[in-house]
């Protein structure tokens, strides 16, 4: 049983690394979009886009998390992305 726990924890650790990489890539892309919006004098915040993202991740969710839980995680991600600095 201890070996099983060790293997599962190693997989969790690897997945955590992938999540960090993906979050930083998302931040880079968000900052690029922000720069383009600023150059075009467009509003930085687009509530309709945020709603579409939350709806989409709920649709992508196959569980075991509930859609609302996945959407809550993404609300936190979107909040952090809005606060990110170049």
HELIX and SHEET records of a PDB file:
HELIX    1   1 UNK A    2  UNK A   39  1                                  38    
HELIX    2   2 UNK A   47  UNK A   60  1                                  14    
HELIX    3   3 UNK A   67  UNK A   83  1                                  17    
END                                                                             
